[in-house]
């Protein structure tokens, strides 16, 4: 029978540097200690001129952002001003025309009996055309009768004691009011309901 091979030499752990055999569980610290022993390189200082240039660039960019925001706000205000001017350019003229429209309406409401029908229909046609022109300019009437009194668009010139309406309800329109786009051009003159006084 042949001689059994010596298996112990094949599984012998490799020798550590220096010829000494490595032992299980023991870490070779010579490489790490060599790295730690190297002097740490000091951080290179920043060139003062380069740092100053960076700071100046950041400050310039911040100023640019503020100027850009201010310019956008300016453009928005300018657009709004132009819109307001175009919408309300005829405000004074329309305000002066309203009494003429009121008088035409009064002529219809107080026309005497026996008035020529053609004359009456002609005045009605003029009033209708007048209203069409006002509406084309952005004018609209302010609702009144049956609405709650709103001091922003109504002006109370009379009151009426009644139990048929809630307090503060408009019961009669004395003169129509108008709004130009979203702005009150003339408030509506109204009569407002208030409860009857209790008898003592």
C-alpha positions as CSV (number, residue, x, y, z in Angstrom):
1,X,0.0,0.0,0.0
2,X,1.2,3.5,-0.8
3,X,2.1,6.1,1.8
4,X,-0.7,8.6,2.8
5,X,-0.1,12.1,1.7
6,X,0.6,14.7,4.4
7,X,-2.6,16.9,4.3
8,X,-1.4,19.2,7.0
9,X,0.9,21.1,4.7
10,X,-1.9,22.0,2.3
11,X,-4.1,23.6,4.9
12,X,-1.3,25.5,6.6
13,X,-2.3,29.2,6.8
14,X,-0.1,31.5,4.8
15,X,2.7,33.2,6.6
16,X,2.3,36.8,7.5
17,X,4.8,39.3,6.3
18,X,8.2,38.8,7.9
19,X,7.9,35.1,7.8
20,X,5.8,34.8,11.0
21,X,2.7,32.6,10.7
22,X,-0.6,34.3,11.1
23,X,-2.7,33.4,14.0
24,X,-6.5,33.1,13.9
25,X,-8.3,36.0,15.5
26,X,-5.3,38.3,15.4
27,X,-5.5,41.4,13.1
28,X,-2.4,42.8,11.6
29,X,-2.3,46.4,12.6
30,X,1.0,47.4,11.1
31,X,-0.6,48.7,7.8
32,X,-3.2,50.8,9.6
33,X,-0.7,52.1,12.1
34,X,1.6,53.1,9.3
35,X,-1.3,55.1,7.7
36,X,-2.1,56.7,10.9
37,X,1.5,57.6,11.5
38,X,1.5,59.7,8.3
39,X,1.1,63.3,9.1
40,X,-2.3,64.7,8.2
41,X,-2.1,67.2,5.4
42,X,-3.4,70.6,6.4
43,X,-6.4,71.9,4.5
44,X,-5.4,74.4,1.9
45,X,-6.4,77.9,2.7
46,X,-8.9,79.7,0.3
47,X,-7.4,82.4,-1.7
48,X,-8.8,85.7,-0.2
49,X,-9.2,87.2,-3.7
50,X,-11.1,84.1,-4.9
51,X,-13.4,84.2,-1.8
52,X,-14.0,87.9,-2.3
53,X,-15.0,87.3,-5.9
54,X,-17.4,84.5,-4.8
55,X,-19.0,86.8,-2.2
56,X,-19.4,89.6,-4.8
57,X,-21.0,87.2,-7.3
58,X,-23.5,86.0,-4.7
59,X,-24.4,89.5,-3.7
60,X,-24.8,90.5,-7.4
61,X,-27.1,87.6,-8.0
62,X,-29.2,88.4,-4.9
63,X,-29.6,92.0,-6.2
64,X,-30.6,90.7,-9.6
65,X,-33.3,88.6,-8.0
66,X,-34.7,91.5,-6.1
67,X,-34.7,93.8,-9.2
68,X,-36.4,91.1,-11.2
69,X,-39.2,90.7,-8.6
70,X,-39.6,94.5,-8.4
71,X,-39.9,94.7,-12.2
72,X,-42.6,92.0,-12.2
73,X,-44.6,93.9,-9.6
74,X,-44.2,97.1,-11.6
75,X,-45.5,95.4,-14.8
76,X,-48.5,93.9,-12.9
77,X,-49.4,97.4,-11.4
78,X,-49.0,99.0,-14.8
79,X,-51.3,96.4,-16.4
80,X,-53.9,97.0,-13.7
81,X,-53.7,100.8,-14.1
82,X,-54.2,100.5,-17.8
83,X,-57.2,98.2,-17.3
84,X,-58.8,100.6,-14.7
85,X,-58.2,103.6,-17.0
86,X,-59.9,101.9,-19.9
87,X,-62.8,100.7,-17.8
88,X,-63.5,103.9,-16.0
89,X,-62.4,106.5,-18.6
90,X,-66.0,107.6,-19.1
91,X,-67.0,107.5,-15.5
92,X,-67.6,111.3,-15.1
93,X,-69.5,111.5,-18.4
94,X,-71.8,108.6,-17.5
95,X,-72.5,110.1,-14.1
96,X,-73.6,113.3,-15.8
97,X,-75.9,111.4,-18.2
98,X,-77.8,109.5,-15.5
99,X,-80.0,112.5,-14.6
100,X,-81.1,112.8,-18.2
101,X,-82.1,109.1,-18.2
102,X,-84.0,109.7,-14.9
103,X,-85.9,112.6,-16.5
104,X,-86.9,110.5,-19.5
105,X,-88.2,107.8,-17.2
106,X,-90.2,110.3,-15.1
107,X,-91.7,111.6,-18.4
108,X,-93.0,108.2,-19.1
109,X,-94.3,107.6,-15.6
110,X,-96.1,110.9,-15.3
111,X,-97.4,111.3,-18.8
112,X,-100.9,112.9,-18.6
113,X,-103.9,111.0,-19.7
114,X,-104.7,111.4,-23.4
115,X,-101.1,111.7,-24.4
116,X,-100.5,110.8,-28.0
117,X,-99.6,107.1,-28.2
118,X,-97.0,107.6,-30.8
119,X,-95.3,110.2,-28.6
120,X,-95.4,107.8,-25.6
121,X,-93.9,104.9,-27.6
122,X,-91.2,107.2,-29.1
123,X,-90.1,108.2,-25.6
124,X,-90.0,104.5,-24.5
125,X,-87.8,103.7,-27.5
126,X,-85.4,106.5,-26.6
127,X,-85.2,105.3,-23.0
128,X,-84.5,101.7,-24.3
129,X,-81.7,103.0,-26.6
130,X,-80.3,105.1,-23.7
131,X,-80.1,102.0,-21.5
132,X,-78.4,100.0,-24.3
133,X,-75.7,102.6,-24.6
134,X,-75.2,102.7,-20.8
135,X,-74.9,98.9,-20.7
136,X,-72.5,98.8,-23.5
137,X,-70.2,101.1,-21.4
138,X,-70.3,98.6,-18.5
139,X,-73.2,100.2,-16.5
140,X,-75.6,98.0,-14.7
141,X,-78.5,98.7,-12.2
142,X,-78.1,97.9,-8.5
143,X,-80.9,95.5,-7.2
144,X,-83.0,97.2,-4.6
145,X,-86.6,96.1,-3.8
146,X,-86.7,93.0,-1.7
147,X,-82.9,93.1,-0.9
148,X,-81.3,93.7,2.4
149,X,-80.1,97.3,2.9
150,X,-76.4,97.6,2.0
151,X,-74.9,101.0,2.9
152,X,-72.1,100.3,0.3
153,X,-74.6,100.5,-2.6
154,X,-77.9,101.8,-1.1
155,X,-78.8,105.2,0.5
156,X,-81.9,105.2,2.7
157,X,-83.9,108.4,2.5
158,X,-87.1,107.1,4.0
159,X,-88.4,104.3,6.2
160,X,-91.7,102.5,6.6
161,X,-93.2,100.8,9.6
162,X,-94.4,97.4,8.6
163,X,-94.8,93.9,9.9
164,X,-94.8,92.4,6.4
165,X,-91.1,92.7,5.8
166,X,-88.0,91.8,7.9
167,X,-86.3,94.8,9.4
168,X,-83.7,96.3,7.0
169,X,-85.5,95.1,3.9
170,X,-85.9,97.6,1.0
171,X,-89.5,98.1,0.3
172,X,-89.3,100.8,-2.4
173,X,-86.8,102.2,-4.8
174,X,-86.9,106.0,-4.9
175,X,-84.2,106.4,-7.6
176,X,-82.3,103.7,-9.4
177,X,-78.6,103.2,-8.6
178,X,-75.9,102.1,-11.0
179,X,-72.6,100.2,-10.9
180,X,-69.8,100.8,-13.4
181,X,-68.2,97.4,-13.8
182,X,-67.4,96.5,-10.1
183,X,-67.6,100.1,-8.8
184,X,-70.7,101.9,-7.5
185,X,-71.3,104.9,-9.7
186,X,-74.4,106.1,-7.9
187,X,-76.1,104.5,-4.9
188,X,-79.8,103.5,-5.1
189,X,-82.1,105.8,-3.1
190,X,-84.4,103.5,-1.1
191,X,-87.1,103.2,1.5
192,X,-86.3,100.7,4.2
193,X,-88.7,98.7,6.4
194,X,-88.5,98.7,10.2
195,X,-90.8,97.1,12.8
196,X,-93.8,98.9,14.2
197,X,-93.3,100.6,17.5
198,X,-95.0,98.7,20.4
199,X,-97.9,100.7,21.9
200,X,-97.5,101.3,25.6
